[in-house]
Amino acid sequence: MLGEALGHLRRLPGGERVSAFRQFARQITKATNGQWSAKVASASNATVFAGEGGEALVFDPAGNMFRGQLSDEVAFVRLKYGLLEVNFNLLRRL
């Protein structure tokens, strides 16, 4: 389901991707009876969806999509109060 959602997102304009993924995430969570979920993590320069096992789907302000592991402390720098700063060049662009 997630792969299907990402395929659909690639066909959308960048500005529509975050809200579309929010909808897809709700649908996938419902379809899997909560076995899959993605929570939004606070970031200063991106929208970060944190999935199971620490994997992250990241959208930059233009709507470009990236993947990475939240455990990568160089790609996801922890700022004050739990806020993240994302280093996009260290993530895999989708």
Secondary structure, 3 states (H helix, E strand, C coil): CHHHHHHHHHCCCHHHHHHHHHHHHHHHHHHCCCCCCCEEECECCCEEEECHHHEEEEECCCCCEEEEECCCCCCEEECHHHCEEECHHHCEEC
